[in-house]
Amino acid sequence: MSPRYQGGTLNRTVRSVTIAPHLRCNQACLFCTERRASEPLGPIQPDAVRRRIDAAMQADAEELIFSGGEPTLRRDLPALVAHARARGARRILLDTNGTRLDLPGVAALLAAGLTLARVHLPGWGPEIDAITRDEGGFEAALAGIDALLQAGCPVEISTTLTRSTAPLLPGLPAGLRGRFGSAIEGLRVSVPRRSPAPDELLSLDEIAPLLVALEREARNAGLLLSFQAGAAPPPCIFPPGERPPHLYALSPGGAHEPGHRRVPACASCLVADRCPGVPAETLERFGPPRLWPIREDRVRRRLSLVGSVQEQIQRELVSPTLQRQEHGGIEETIRVHFHCNQRCHFCFVSTHLPAPREEQVERAIAEAAARGAKIVLSGGEPTLNPRLASYIRLAQRLSGKPVQLQTNAVRLADEGLCRELVEAGLSQAFVSLHGSDGATSDAITGAPGTFERTLLGVDELLRHHVEVQLNFVLCSANLDHLTPTLRLVASRWPGASFCISFVAPSSDLVPADEQTIPRFERVRAALDDALREAERLQVPIAGLDSMCGLPLCQLPPRVLDSIAPNEIPAGFDGGEFVKPEACGRCSLQHRCFGLRRRYAELHGVDELRPFPPADPPR
């Protein structure tokens, strides 16, 4: 009996369970291993399917996927969807070829609780009818997608990379974009390891360049490409310069997946604790492939996501920030882009992710404005997004508040781009500057030549009357450059303010080592010198009491006298900070974020000096 009849196929990473109401299908794809011409009646009876749904929900599934075969062949599919919703399924997906969908049928599924449809297209054009062995199937699938979108159902496209689909896949992203615009949520690809037609299978050496080409075409079409759960080849099949890390969502513990085998290259690979190795069936059929084990820690960090790529984008899309000065309140940072033209080694953003969809960004802006938040547009590097001006315009119109841009200003040295953003409503810029000279800055940002471009970009912003604050991230490599950078700001841009941040080990993307994260005792001397220089030069200083600052007990008392930090709402940090025993004795414990967990793991907590209850700073 198929495992799909035995309670469903579990994807533990996202707590997703696939349920097959039956295995019949109106298509006969050359590579399909699930379709059955006939099947036993017992497992497909409505009561039996409902019992499998109940078992999945008792196992704490968050997501149910109705698959097959072709599930829309069942007339009781809306009733099964409604049963899953009644049992508490948060997300209900439909895996379908789309050929039988029409507007009334889609409306019934949505009313029952369907949240997303995933339509399978093994390429673009009527030529796929020979692969699905369903004459007219391509046009019928497009009509089904039209019905889904017209009814308001989100749509993803799934596809399969085999020998027969390989020539038709490069045209799929552009075809989808041309027919449906930006309405498609994403494109998922699977690489089968078995097939009723063995000639359909490809070796890993053949797969790598085909996936690189498909990823490039998807990116050009503005589509998010990702792997179907459990259908990804190992990341070491890609040469280092061509590896697309955002296709992967590896997590510790993922090394134990049946049907895989370790090869000698696995012994030196940094993701061996989260990658199961090479599919055994592929090894047996084609022999050992050429592999490039992951040996760079930066790549390991970028291959490791908590959930799917789309979930990671959603997780990082919006970040609330507590405004500690002026009138208080909340500002929300919205990441309109993840890629960056610099490679700062301490960056905590998943810069390998593709840009969020236009609708996601616009929705985030509208929701932030409705909450009364000040809107900050960020990245990666947001100026790489061609729609940035329209996002600024929307944020300014909906919020009625100044819109801030977080940027390295490299591209803003272009007077035309700077003018376009200002005319759209840009009035504030928060510009990264991590060194006082090109050698230091370019080494930290990993982008030679960009230091001078940043200086010119700031010049251009100020020439257009944008309020500029320079942000200096203190790390082990630039402690000696804090005061010289402050002097540079004061001499070149009188009136600009200066934000001092501390390298934030807020995620696994930031290396947790002393070469990146200095102890506070090393920071205090550099900080004290810079603050005295700021007073002499009359440069306003910000950021020291923010989430990206330092624990309040590490700041000079005169700083606390001037900033008077507000109380922090309970749970605002999302559990990213810890408050050791010393914090419980501090008179400012409710006004201080505490200590980042990964700092405490690296350096301990012995530097904390709680303020006595009777003698807090004024």
Secondary structure, 3 states (H helix, E strand, C coil): CCHHHCCCEEECCCCEEEECCCCCCCCCCCCCCCCCCCCCCHHHCHHHHHHHHHHHHHCCCCEEEECCCCHHHCCCHHHHHHHHHHCCCCEEEEEECCCCCCHHHHHHHHHHCCCEEEEECCCCCHHHHHHHCCCCHHHHHHHHHHHHHHHCCCEEEEEECCCCCCCCCCCHHHHHHHHHCCCEEEEEEECCCCCCCHHHCCCHHHHHHHHHHHHHHHHHCCCCEEECCCCCCCHHHCCHHHCCHHHCCECCCCCCCCCEECCHHHHHCCCCCCCCCEEHHHHHHHCCCCCCCCCCHHHHHHHECCCCHHHHHHHHHEEEEECCCCCCCEEEEEECCCCCCCCCCCCCCCCCCCCCCHHHHHHHHHHHHHCCCEEEEECCCHHHCCCHHHHHHHHHHHHCCCEEEEECCCHHHCHHHHHHHHHHCEEEEEEECCCCCHHHHHHHHCCCCHHHHHHHHHHHHHHCCCEEEEEEEECCCCHHHHHHHHHHHHHHCCCCEEEEEECCCCCCCCCCCCCCCCCHHHHHHHHHHHHHHHHHHCCCEECCCCCCCCCHHHCCHHHHHHHCCCCCCCCCCCCCEECCHHHHHCCCCCCCCCEEHHHHHHHCCCCCCCCCCCCCCC
